[in-house]
Amino acid sequence: MDSLTQVALGAAVGIAVMGRRTAVWKAALWGGVCGTLPDLDAFIDYGDAVSNMTRHRADSHALPWLTLLAPVIAAAIARLHGEWDRWRRWALAVWLMLVTHPLLDVMTVYGTQLLRPLTSYPYGMGSIFIIDPLYTVPLVVGVAAALRSHSLRGLRWNRAGLVLSTAYLAWSAGAQQWVAAQAHASLRAQGIAAERVLVTPTAFNTVLWRIVAVDGDRYLEGFYSLLDGGRPVAFDAFDRGTGLHAALAGHAAVQRLAWFSHGFFRLAESDGVVRMADLRMGQEPYYVFDFEVARRQSPTLAPVVPRRVGGRPDLARGLPWLGRRLLGADVPPPR
């Protein structure tokens, strides 16, 4: 999730666990710090763009490492504030501040390597967009109320914010399963036996959902709004570039991106440049993670050090479409 949300979640957890055992500002401050801490790995350069992408949310987000780190940070906080008698409570609070960060990240589609060093599998449920005001606002309001009132009433507001935000996560998971059922039904009705299907929300909401289905040499993209009234999902088909993938299958960056994206990728060649995109984030034809991975040296393809490329979506067209489509209008996506 975005940095503001992680700060707000960490602060809310800190206030909820420490309660009136310390000053509210201390719990909020250290909650915000610990809530941000796992994302500092974004400043590490692993050598190329694909490595930077696929190694983010790795060791710094691993529950075993964060569990070992929590008592050390808690000891430092307790000694700094002269609250050694509350060290155990600080240890619980810091642990929860740290681990709720990757647990929330798992709800997005990106991929969080929760269980390193036991496994590097990138977990990602994909039921919530990386920025969603309906999740973040209750946390911010609850924390602000607690900081302002310094009373039991403020603590109750903070707890209410946590309850509402958690309930919203549960809603997102339920909505995702509902849309997945509609997507599979539409695919079956159209005679498409997809190898894998992805259902994830569009930007800033959990009403309009994007569906990606991998079907052999092609992938299909469709959209379903909870306000569609049961209308079948219409899909557009695109080439996956399986021939290019076969030619570059031995390239480490191509292998790693194929693994990290759980097979939701496409390769395309234009003007002698081969690009590989993660289909999970973005929508056709704009993808957040789109990389140059090879160049044509006729008749062969020469792998290159991956670099992130691609343009930005046309927001002037995209945002009005998003609003209309979210409300159930049967309008084609901007291409």
C-alpha positions in Angstrom: 0.0 0.0 0.0 1.0 3.6 -0.3 3.2 5.3 2.4 0.4 7.4 4.0 -1.7 4.3 4.5 1.2 2.4 6.1 2.0 5.3 8.4 -1.6 5.6 9.4 -2.0 1.8 10.0 1.2 1.7 12.1 0.1 4.7 14.2 -3.4 3.3 14.7 -1.9 -0.1 15.8 0.5 1.6 18.2 -2.2 3.6 19.8 -4.5 0.6 20.1 -1.9 -1.6 21.7 -0.2 0.9 24.0 -3.5 2.5 25.0 -3.0 4.7 28.1 0.2 2.9 29.0 2.2 5.7 27.3 1.5 9.1 25.8 -0.6 8.8 22.7 1.9 10.8 20.6 4.7 8.3 21.5 2.6 5.4 20.3 1.5 7.2 17.1 5.1 8.4 16.4 6.7 5.0 16.7 3.8 3.4 15.0 4.3 5.6 12.0 8.1 5.0 12.0 7.7 1.2 12.3 4.9 1.2 9.7 7.2 2.8 7.2 10.3 0.9 8.0 9.8 -2.2 5.8 9.5 0.0 2.7 13.0 1.5 3.1 14.2 -1.4 0.9 12.9 0.7 -2.1 16.1 2.8 -1.8 18.3 -0.3 -2.4 19.6 -0.7 -5.9 19.9 -4.4 -6.8 21.6 -3.7 -10.2 18.7 -3.5 -12.7 15.1 -2.6 -13.0 13.6 -6.1 -12.8 15.7 -7.0 -9.8 14.7 -3.8 -8.0 11.0 -4.6 -8.7 11.1 -8.3 -7.7 13.3 -7.8 -4.6 11.1 -5.1 -3.2 8.9 -6.5 -0.5 11.3 -9.3 0.2 13.5 -9.6 3.3 12.3 -6.3 4.7 8.8 -7.6 4.6 9.5 -11.2 5.8 7.6 -12.1 9.0 10.5 -14.1 10.5 13.0 -11.2 10.2 10.5 -8.7 11.5 9.7 -10.9 14.4 13.4 -11.0 15.3 13.8 -7.2 14.8 10.8 -6.2 17.0 12.3 -6.8 20.4 15.4 -4.9 19.5 13.5 -1.8 18.4 11.2 -2.1 21.4 14.1 -2.2 23.8 15.5 1.0 22.2 12.2 2.8 22.5 11.6 1.7 26.1 15.1 2.8 27.1 14.8 6.1 25.2 11.6 7.0 27.0 12.5 5.6 30.4 9.7 3.0 30.1 11.7 -0.1 30.7 8.9 -1.5 32.9 6.7 -1.5 29.8 9.2 -3.2 27.5 7.1 -6.3 27.0 4.1 -4.2 25.9 6.3 -2.1 23.6 7.6 -5.4 22.1 4.1 -6.5 21.3 3.2 -3.1 19.9 6.3 -2.9 17.7 5.9 -6.4 16.4 2.3 -5.6 15.4 3.3 -2.3 13.9 5.9 -4.1 11.8 4.0 -7.2 10.7 0.8 -5.4 9.8 2.7 -3.6 7.0 3.5 -6.7 4.9 0.1 -8.4 5.9 -1.6 -5.4 4.4 0.7 -5.4 1.3 -0.4 -9.0 0.7 -3.9 -7.8 0.1 -2.6 -6.0 -3.0 -1.5 -7.8 -6.2 2.1 -6.8 -6.3 3.7 -9.8 -4.5 5.1 -9.9 -0.9 7.7 -12.5 0.1 6.3 -13.0 3.6 8.1 -16.1 4.5 11.7 -15.5 3.6 14.1 -17.2 4.2 11.8 -20.3 4.2 10.4 -19.5 0.7 10.7 -16.6 -1.7 7.2 -17.1 -3.0 5.5 -13.7 -3.7 2.1 -13.7 -2.1 -0.5 -11.3 -3.4 -4.3 -11.6 -3.0 -5.0 -8.6 -5.1 -8.3 -7.6 -3.5 -7.5 -3.9 -2.9 -5.7 -1.3 -5.0 -2.5 0.1 -3.8 -4.3 3.4 -3.0 -7.8 3.3 -1.7 -9.2 6.2 0.3 -12.0 4.1 1.8 -9.4 2.0 3.6 -7.1 4.9 4.6 -9.5 7.6 5.7 -10.9 5.7 8.8 -7.4 5.1 10.0 -6.4 8.7 9.6 -9.5 10.0 11.3 -9.1 7.6 14.2 -5.5 8.5 14.8 -6.2 12.2 14.5 -9.0 11.9 17.0 -6.8 10.0 19.5 -4.0 12.6 19.2 -6.4 15.5 19.6 -8.5 14.3 22.5 -5.9 12.4 24.7 -8.9 10.7 26.3 -10.7 7.3 26.3 -13.0 8.7 23.7 -10.1 9.3 21.4 -8.9 5.8 21.9 -12.4 4.5 20.9 -12.2 6.6 17.7 -8.9 5.0 16.9 -10.3 1.5 17.5 -13.3 2.3 15.4 -11.0 3.3 12.5 -9.2 0.0 12.8 -12.4 -1.9 12.8 -13.8 -0.1 9.8 -10.7 -0.4 7.7 -10.4 -4.1 8.5 -14.1 -4.6 7.6 -13.3 -2.9 4.3 -10.6 -5.4 3.6 -13.0 -8.2 4.3 -15.5 -6.6 1.9 -12.8 -6.3 -0.8 -12.0 -10.0 -0.5 -15.7 -10.9 -0.7 -16.3 -8.7 -3.7 -13.3 -10.2 -5.4 -14.7 -13.7 -5.0 -18.0 -12.6 -6.4 -16.5 -11.0 -9.4 -14.2 -14.0 -10.0 -17.3 -16.2 -10.1 -18.9 -13.9 -12.8 -15.6 -13.9 -14.7 -15.4 -17.6 -14.8 -19.0 -17.9 -15.8 -18.5 -15.5 -18.7 -15.4 -17.3 -19.9 -17.2 -20.6 -19.9 -20.1 -19.1 -21.8 -17.7 -17.9 -24.4 -15.9 -21.3 -24.7 -12.7 -20.0 -23.3 -10.7 -22.4 -21.1 -8.3 -20.0 -19.5 -5.1 -21.3 -17.9 -5.2 -18.7 -15.2 -7.5 -15.8 -14.3 -6.7 -12.7 -12.4 -9.3 -10.5 -10.7 -8.2 -7.2 -9.2 -9.8 -3.8 -8.5 -9.3 -0.8 -10.7 -7.8 2.4 -9.2 -9.1 3.8 -5.9 -12.2 1.6 -5.5 -13.6 -1.9 -5.0 -16.6 -1.5 -7.3 -15.0 -1.8 -10.8 -12.8 -4.8 -11.3 -10.3 -5.7 -14.0 -10.1 -9.3 -15.2 -7.1 -10.8 -17.0 -7.3 -14.4 -18.4 -4.3 -16.2 -20.0 -5.4 -18.4 -22.8 -2.4 -20.0 -24.7 -0.8 -17.5 -27.0 -3.1 -14.7 -26.0 -4.4 -12.9 -22.9 -7.8 -11.4 -22.5 -8.8 -8.3 -20.6 -12.3 -7.4 -19.4 -14.0 -5.2 -16.8 -16.9 -5.9 -14.4 -18.7 -3.4 -12.2 -20.8 -4.5 -9.2 -23.4 -2.2 -10.8 -23.4 -4.1 -14.1 -26.5 -6.0 -13.0 -25.1 -9.4 -14.0 -24.2 -8.4 -17.5 -21.7 -10.9 -19.0 -18.0 -9.7 -19.1 -16.8 -8.6 -22.5 -13.2 -9.4 -23.3 -10.6 -8.0 -25.6 -7.8 -10.4 -26.8 -4.2 -9.5 -27.2 -1.0 -11.4 -28.2 1.2 -12.6 -25.4 4.4 -12.9 -27.5 5.0 -16.5 -26.7 7.4 -16.8 -29.6 9.5 -14.0 -28.1 9.3 -15.7 -24.7 10.6 -19.0 -26.1 13.5 -17.2 -27.6 14.4 -15.4 -24.4 13.4 -18.0 -21.9 17.0 -18.4 -20.8 17.4 -14.7 -19.9 17.5 -14.3 -16.1 15.4 -11.2 -16.1 12.7 -12.7 -18.3 12.6 -15.8 -16.1 12.4 -13.7 -12.9 9.6 -11.5 -14.2 7.7 -14.5 -15.4 8.0 -16.1 -12.0 7.2 -12.9 -10.0 4.1 -12.2 -12.2 2.7 -15.7 -11.7 2.6 -16.1 -15.5 0.7 -12.8 -16.1 3.1 -11.2 -18.5 3.4 -10.4 -22.2 6.3 -9.7 -24.5 6.1 -7.4 -27.5 8.6 -6.2 -30.1 8.6 -2.7 -31.7 11.4 -1.1 -33.7 13.8 -3.9 -32.7 13.2 -3.5 -29.0 11.6 -6.3 -27.0 9.6 -5.2 -23.9 8.1 -7.4 -21.2 5.2 -6.2 -19.0 3.6 -7.4 -15.8 0.0 -7.6 -16.8 -1.3 -7.4 -13.2 -0.7 -3.7 -12.6 -2.1 -1.2 -15.1 -4.4 -1.9 -18.0 -4.0 -2.3 -21.8 -1.9 -0.7 -23.2 -0.3 1.0 -20.2 1.5 -1.1 -17.5 3.2 0.1 -14.4 6.0 -2.4 -14.8 7.1 -2.5 -18.4 10.8 -3.3 -19.2 13.1 -3.4 -22.1 14.7 -6.8 -22.0 16.2 -7.4 -25.4 17.1 -5.9 -28.8 16.9 -7.4 -32.2 20.3 -8.2 -33.8 18.9 -9.9 -36.9 18.0 -12.7 -36.9 18.6 -13.2 -33.2 17.5 -11.4 -30.0 20.2 -10.1 -27.7 19.3 -9.7 -24.0 20.1 -6.3 -22.4 20.3 -5.1 -18.9 16.6 -4.5 -18.1 15.4 -0.9 -17.8 11.9 0.4 -17.1 10.2 2.0 -20.0 6.7 2.9 -21.2 4.5 5.9 -21.3 1.9 7.2 -18.9 -1.9 6.6 -19.2 -4.0 9.4 -20.6 -5.7 10.5 -17.4 -7.9 13.0 -19.3 -9.5 10.0 -21.0 -9.0 7.4 -18.4 -10.5 9.0 -15.3 -13.9 9.9 -17.0 -14.0 6.4 -18.4 -13.3 5.0 -14.9 -16.1 6.9 -13.4 -18.7 6.0 -16.0 -17.7 2.3 -16.1 -17.7 2.1 -12.3 -21.4 3.2 -12.4 -22.2 0.4 -14.8 -22.1 2.2 -18.2 -21.3 -0.1 -21.0 -18.4 1.9 -22.5 -15.2 0.5 -24.0 -11.9 1.2 -22.2 -9.6 3.8 -23.6 -6.8 2.2 -25.6 
